[in-house]
């Protein structure tokens, strides 16, 4: 990727977060991020409420203490961004992570990710991947285990997929993107994406987020 093609990221913080003693303005999300040699992220702008996303921004990274409220403020406002959002928060409870994921945002738990993971999440967001840090992924799976979807219904759903498609869905539901899944299964990224298109059609899913919710059995409770 040439420097002129590098991404522009907005760092949006809810009220008071920039001044948090553990998260000073210049040190968040990482003091050296993005580095001058970062091949993916070229520009960062910092925002405070009311959020107005500048033109040219590719991804919004939202730092917040209350992710559900902050995400609603960002997505439901009159100037809602038409770009992907990644939430960063200390909250890791299941209800919060599931609701943020249901709304299509990525989720990184503070202390559970590194600068490289943040760059990967930003790049993945631009191609439709909803990135989760390990703790957020664990919370999502815990939420799915609580859902009252019978094993018979789950088996019926999963029987729609081929063995390879089931492998891909298991990896997708752990927070991996198409490229990472390809590396794990020794498949080209194009092959993985073709499989994902077939999976979405079979599961009647709108995209990766919806497919994962269906795969984990969370859709019946989460839909309104």
PAGUKE-856329 format. One record per residue (C-alpha): residue in three letters; z, y, x; residue number from 0. Coordinates in pm, 1 decimal. Each point is the difference from the previous one (the first is absolute). Layout:
<bakols>
+------+----------+----------+----------+-----+
! type !        Z !        Y !        X ! seq !
+------+----------+----------+----------+-----+
!  ala !        Z !        Y !        X ! NUM !
...
+------+----------+----------+----------+-----+
</bakols>
This chain:
<bakols>
+------+----------+----------+----------+-----+
! type !        Z !        Y !        X ! seq !
+------+----------+----------+----------+-----+
!  unk !      0.0 !      0.0 !      0.0 !   0 !
!  unk !   -103.3 !    335.0 !    146.2 !   1 !
!  unk !    257.4 !    285.8 !      8.3 !   2 !
!  unk !   -202.9 !    188.7 !   -264.5 !   3 !
!  unk !     47.9 !   -293.9 !   -234.9 !   4 !
!  unk !    376.1 !    -26.7 !     40.5 !   5 !
!  unk !    210.1 !     26.6 !   -314.4 !   6 !
!  unk !    194.8 !    296.1 !   -131.7 !   7 !
!  unk !    351.8 !    -79.9 !   -126.7 !   8 !
!  unk !    235.4 !    212.7 !   -211.2 !   9 !
!  unk !    370.7 !    -58.5 !     61.9 !  10 !
!  unk !    170.6 !     96.9 !   -326.6 !  11 !
!  unk !    378.6 !     23.2 !    -20.1 !  12 !
!  unk !    215.0 !     37.4 !   -308.9 !  13 !
!  unk !    260.6 !    277.7 !    -10.8 !  14 !
!  unk !    238.4 !      1.3 !    293.8 !  15 !
!  unk !   -152.3 !   -295.4 !    181.1 !  16 !
!  unk !   -140.4 !    207.6 !    286.7 !  17 !
!  unk !    351.6 !    125.3 !     69.5 !  18 !
!  unk !    165.3 !   -343.5 !    -12.5 !  19 !
!  unk !    213.9 !    -37.2 !    312.7 !  20 !
!  unk !   -144.6 !   -345.4 !     67.1 !  21 !
!  unk !   -358.0 !    107.8 !    -59.7 !  22 !
!  unk !    -67.7 !    336.6 !    169.9 !  23 !
!  unk !   -329.3 !    177.0 !    -74.5 !  24 !
!  unk !   -160.6 !    -57.1 !    340.0 !  25 !
!  unk !    105.7 !   -362.8 !     32.5 !  26 !
!  unk !   -129.6 !   -138.6 !   -328.4 !  27 !
!  unk !   -164.9 !   -241.5 !    -41.7 !  28 !
!  unk !      2.2 !    -48.9 !    380.1 !  29 !
!  unk !     29.4 !    269.3 !    261.4 !  30 !
!  unk !   -318.8 !   -112.4 !    171.1 !  31 !
!  unk !   -204.4 !    -87.7 !   -310.6 !  32 !
!  unk !   -288.4 !     29.2 !     -5.0 !  33 !
!  unk !    -48.6 !    -10.3 !    374.2 !  34 !
!  unk !   -293.3 !    185.1 !    159.2 !  35 !
!  unk !   -175.2 !   -331.8 !     57.5 !  36 !
!  unk !     57.3 !   -133.0 !   -352.6 !  37 !
!  unk !   -344.5 !   -133.8 !    -97.5 !  38 !
!  unk !     64.1 !     31.3 !   -373.7 !  39 !
!  unk !    206.0 !    310.9 !    -83.9 !  40 !
!  unk !   -119.7 !    335.1 !    122.2 !  41 !
!  unk !    180.1 !    263.2 !   -209.5 !  42 !
!  unk !    339.6 !     24.6 !   -171.0 !  43 !
!  unk !    113.3 !    268.0 !   -243.9 !  44 !
!  unk !    358.8 !     28.7 !   -125.1 !  45 !
!  unk !     70.7 !     80.7 !   -365.5 !  46 !
!  unk !    303.4 !     84.7 !   -212.0 !  47 !
!  unk !     29.1 !     20.4 !   -381.2 !  48 !
!  unk !   -182.5 !    108.1 !   -205.5 !  49 !
!  unk !   -255.3 !   -230.5 !    161.6 !  50 !
!  unk !   -350.3 !    139.3 !     29.5 !  51 !
!  unk !   -219.4 !   -233.8 !    197.9 !  52 !
!  unk !   -253.5 !    189.3 !    215.0 !  53 !
!  unk !   -364.2 !    -92.2 !     -6.6 !  54 !
!  unk !   -108.5 !   -248.7 !    259.7 !  55 !
!  unk !    323.4 !   -203.9 !     -8.4 !  56 !
!  unk !    -68.6 !   -374.5 !     -1.4 !  57 !
!  unk !    351.1 !   -142.1 !    -56.7 !  58 !
!  unk !    338.2 !    138.0 !   -111.0 !  59 !
!  unk !    318.3 !   -138.9 !    158.7 !  60 !
!  unk !    295.4 !     86.0 !   -225.5 !  61 !
!  unk !    352.3 !      8.0 !    146.3 !  62 !
!  unk !    261.4 !     -9.1 !   -274.6 !  63 !
!  unk !    351.4 !   -105.8 !    -93.8 !  64 !
!  unk !   -100.5 !    -94.4 !   -356.4 !  65 !
!  unk !   -347.6 !   -156.5 !     22.7 !  66 !
!  unk !    -56.3 !    -51.4 !   -373.9 !  67 !
!  unk !     78.1 !    361.9 !    -89.7 !  68 !
!  unk !   -180.1 !    147.1 !    300.9 !  69 !
!  unk !   -310.0 !   -213.8 !    -54.9 !  70 !
!  unk !     -9.5 !     97.6 !   -367.2 !  71 !
!  unk !     25.4 !    366.9 !     96.8 !  72 !
!  unk !   -286.9 !    -42.5 !    243.7 !  73 !
!  unk !   -230.9 !   -215.5 !   -212.8 !  74 !
!  unk !     63.4 !    148.0 !   -343.3 !  75 !
!  unk !    -13.1 !    367.1 !     93.0 !  76 !
!  unk !   -291.9 !    233.9 !    -71.5 !  77 !
!  unk !   -110.0 !    -17.6 !    363.4 !  78 !
!  unk !     32.1 !   -378.5 !     35.3 !  79 !
!  unk !   -177.3 !   -124.2 !    313.2 !  80 !
!  unk !   -313.3 !   -210.9 !    -35.8 !  81 !
!  unk !     85.9 !   -179.0 !    323.0 !  82 !
!  unk !    223.7 !   -300.2 !     79.3 !  83 !
!  unk !    375.7 !     45.9 !     34.8 !  84 !
!  unk !    246.1 !   -181.6 !    227.7 !  85 !
!  unk !    370.8 !     36.0 !    -80.4 !  86 !
!  unk !    258.2 !      5.5 !    279.5 !  87 !
!  unk !    362.9 !    -32.9 !   -110.8 !  88 !
!  unk !    334.2 !   -152.5 !     91.5 !  89 !
!  unk !      9.7 !   -159.5 !   -346.8 !  90 !
!  unk !    -82.2 !   -370.0 !      7.9 !  91 !
!  unk !    127.6 !   -124.5 !   -336.4 !  92 !
!  unk !   -235.4 !   -222.1 !   -194.8 !  93 !
!  unk !    -42.3 !    219.7 !   -309.2 !  94 !
!  unk !   -103.5 !    300.6 !    208.1 !  95 !
!  unk !   -245.3 !   -189.3 !    219.5 !  96 !
!  unk !   -160.1 !   -178.1 !   -297.5 !  97 !
!  unk !    -46.7 !    325.5 !   -193.1 !  98 !
!  unk !   -154.6 !    178.8 !    299.0 !  99 !
!  unk !   -230.8 !   -295.5 !     61.9 ! 100 !
!  unk !    -92.0 !    -12.6 !   -370.0 ! 101 !
!  unk !   -116.9 !    359.1 !     28.2 ! 102 !
!  unk !   -228.5 !    -95.4 !    287.0 ! 103 !
!  unk !    184.1 !    161.3 !    292.5 ! 104 !
!  unk !     83.6 !   -165.1 !    330.3 ! 105 !
!  unk !    365.8 !    -26.5 !    100.0 ! 106 !
!  unk !    162.2 !     22.0 !    342.4 ! 107 !
!  unk !    377.1 !    -36.3 !     22.1 ! 108 !
!  unk !    159.3 !    231.5 !    256.8 ! 109 !
!  unk !     91.7 !   -192.3 !    314.7 ! 110 !
!  unk !   -231.3 !   -284.5 !   -103.5 ! 111 !
!  unk !   -324.4 !    127.3 !    152.1 ! 112 !
!  unk !   -140.0 !    142.6 !    321.9 ! 113 !
!  unk !   -264.3 !    258.9 !     86.6 ! 114 !
!  unk !   -269.2 !   -268.7 !     26.1 ! 115 !
!  unk !     91.4 !   -133.7 !   -344.6 ! 116 !
!  unk !    -18.9 !    350.4 !   -144.9 ! 117 !
!  unk !   -349.4 !     48.8 !    144.1 ! 118 !
!  unk !   -103.2 !   -339.2 !   -140.5 ! 119 !
!  unk !    139.8 !     93.8 !   -340.6 ! 120 !
!  unk !   -193.1 !    328.3 !      1.9 ! 121 !
!  unk !   -327.2 !   -167.6 !     96.5 ! 122 !
!  unk !     54.8 !   -281.1 !   -249.2 ! 123 !
!  unk !     67.7 !    247.3 !   -280.6 ! 124 !
!  unk !   -342.7 !    156.4 !     44.1 ! 125 !
!  unk !   -167.7 !   -333.7 !    -78.9 ! 126 !
!  unk !    221.8 !    -86.7 !   -296.2 ! 127 !
!  unk !    273.7 !   -202.0 !    171.0 ! 128 !
!  unk !    354.7 !     53.7 !   -128.0 ! 129 !
!  unk !    206.4 !    -39.5 !    316.6 ! 130 !
!  unk !    361.6 !   -121.1 !     -9.9 ! 131 !
!  unk !    250.0 !    -15.9 !    283.3 ! 132 !
!  unk !    178.9 !   -337.8 !     32.7 ! 133 !
!  unk !    311.2 !    112.6 !   -190.8 ! 134 !
!  unk !   -210.9 !    146.7 !   -281.3 ! 135 !
!  unk !   -203.4 !   -319.9 !    -19.3 ! 136 !
!  unk !    319.7 !   -205.5 !    -25.5 ! 137 !
!  unk !    123.3 !    223.9 !   -282.4 ! 138 !
!  unk !   -328.9 !    -43.7 !   -187.8 ! 139 !
!  unk !     20.1 !   -377.3 !     30.0 ! 140 !
!  unk !    361.2 !      4.6 !   -116.5 ! 141 !
!  unk !   -110.1 !    199.7 !   -303.0 ! 142 !
!  unk !   -269.0 !   -256.9 !    -75.5 ! 143 !
!  unk !    254.6 !   -282.7 !     13.5 ! 144 !
!  unk !    199.4 !    172.8 !   -273.9 ! 145 !
!  unk !   -297.3 !     24.2 !   -234.8 ! 146 !
!  unk !     17.1 !   -238.4 !   -296.7 ! 147 !
!  unk !   -349.3 !   -143.4 !     40.0 ! 148 !
!  unk !      4.1 !   -376.3 !    -46.9 ! 149 !
!  unk !   -108.8 !   -231.7 !    278.9 ! 150 !
!  unk !   -263.6 !   -151.3 !   -229.7 ! 151 !
!  unk !   -161.3 !    340.0 !    -52.2 ! 152 !
!  unk !     14.4 !     69.2 !    372.9 ! 153 !
!  unk !   -166.1 !   -331.0 !     80.3 ! 154 !
!  unk !   -269.9 !     69.7 !   -256.6 ! 155 !
!  unk !    -66.0 !    338.5 !    160.3 ! 156 !
!  unk !     -8.7 !   -136.3 !    353.0 ! 157 !
!  unk !   -225.9 !   -288.6 !    -99.1 ! 158 !
!  unk !   -272.6 !    256.7 !    -58.0 ! 159 !
!  unk !    -23.8 !     51.4 !    375.4 ! 160 !
!  unk !   -143.9 !   -223.1 !    269.1 ! 161 !
!  unk !    227.9 !   -122.4 !    282.6 ! 162 !
!  unk !   -144.7 !    268.0 !    231.3 ! 163 !
!  unk !     53.4 !    271.7 !   -260.1 ! 164 !
!  unk !    360.6 !   -113.7 !    -40.9 ! 165 !
!  unk !     52.2 !     31.5 !    375.0 ! 166 !
!  unk !   -138.8 !    351.6 !     -9.8 ! 167 !
!  unk !    219.8 !     98.2 !   -294.1 ! 168 !
!  unk !    312.3 !   -131.0 !    173.4 ! 169 !
!  unk !    -77.5 !    219.5 !    301.0 ! 170 !
!  unk !   -100.2 !    299.5 !   -212.7 ! 171 !
!  unk !    332.9 !    -21.7 !   -182.2 ! 172 !
!  unk !    187.9 !     26.3 !    329.8 ! 173 !
!  unk !   -150.6 !    341.5 !     67.2 ! 174 !
!  unk !   -296.1 !    -96.1 !    221.2 ! 175 !
!  unk !   -338.7 !    167.2 !    -31.2 ! 176 !
!  unk !   -346.9 !   -154.8 !     10.3 ! 177 !
!  unk !    -36.5 !     35.1 !    375.7 ! 178 !
!  unk !    340.2 !   -153.3 !     70.8 ! 179 !
!  unk !    -64.7 !   -283.1 !   -245.5 ! 180 !
!  unk !   -330.9 !    -69.1 !    172.4 ! 181 !
!  unk !    173.5 !    -27.7 !    336.4 ! 182 !
!  unk !    261.0 !   -239.1 !   -140.1 ! 183 !
!  unk !   -259.4 !   -224.8 !   -166.4 ! 184 !
!  unk !   -272.7 !     44.4 !    262.4 ! 185 !
!  unk !   -236.0 !    154.4 !   -251.8 ! 186 !
!  unk !   -209.4 !    314.6 !     23.2 ! 187 !
!  unk !    132.9 !    305.1 !   -181.8 ! 188 !
!  unk !   -314.7 !     -3.9 !   -215.9 ! 189 !
!  unk !     70.7 !   -358.8 !   -106.7 ! 190 !
!  unk !    357.1 !     91.3 !    -92.3 ! 191 !
!  unk !   -117.2 !    298.1 !   -204.3 ! 192 !
!  unk !   -255.9 !   -218.0 !   -180.9 ! 193 !
!  unk !    277.1 !   -246.3 !    -80.7 ! 194 !
!  unk !    221.0 !    283.1 !   -123.0 ! 195 !
!  unk !   -275.0 !    120.0 !   -234.8 ! 196 !
!  unk !    -22.1 !   -349.9 !   -145.0 ! 197 !
!  unk !    378.6 !    -19.4 !    -31.0 ! 198 !
!  unk !     20.1 !    332.4 !   -185.7 ! 199 !
!  unk !   -264.8 !   -120.0 !   -245.8 ! 200 !
!  unk !    173.9 !   -334.2 !    -60.4 ! 201 !
!  unk !    341.1 !    160.1 !    -49.4 ! 202 !
!  unk !   -146.2 !    286.4 !   -206.1 ! 203 !
!  unk !    166.6 !    236.2 !    247.2 ! 204 !
!  unk !    -97.8 !    362.5 !     60.4 ! 205 !
!  unk !     61.1 !    -26.3 !    373.7 ! 206 !
!  unk !    235.2 !   -126.6 !    268.0 ! 207 !
!  unk !    319.7 !    138.2 !   -151.2 ! 208 !
!  unk !    -71.8 !   -143.7 !   -342.9 ! 209 !
!  unk !   -103.5 !   -334.7 !    152.1 ! 210 !
!  unk !    324.5 !    -29.8 !    197.7 ! 211 !
!  unk !    208.8 !     83.7 !   -306.2 ! 212 !
!  unk !   -181.2 !   -268.8 !   -197.2 ! 213 !
!  unk !     27.4 !   -250.3 !    285.8 ! 214 !
!  unk !    374.3 !     56.2 !     30.0 ! 215 !
!  unk !     47.2 !    -16.5 !   -376.4 ! 216 !
!  unk !    112.4 !    361.4 !    -30.4 ! 217 !
!  unk !   -273.5 !    136.0 !   -226.8 ! 218 !
!  unk !    145.9 !    -94.5 !   -341.3 ! 219 !
!  unk !    319.6 !    196.7 !     62.8 ! 220 !
!  unk !   -155.5 !    289.8 !    187.9 ! 221 !
!  unk !   -275.2 !     86.2 !   -246.0 ! 222 !
!  unk !     75.1 !    247.8 !   -275.4 ! 223 !
+------+----------+----------+----------+-----+
</bakols>
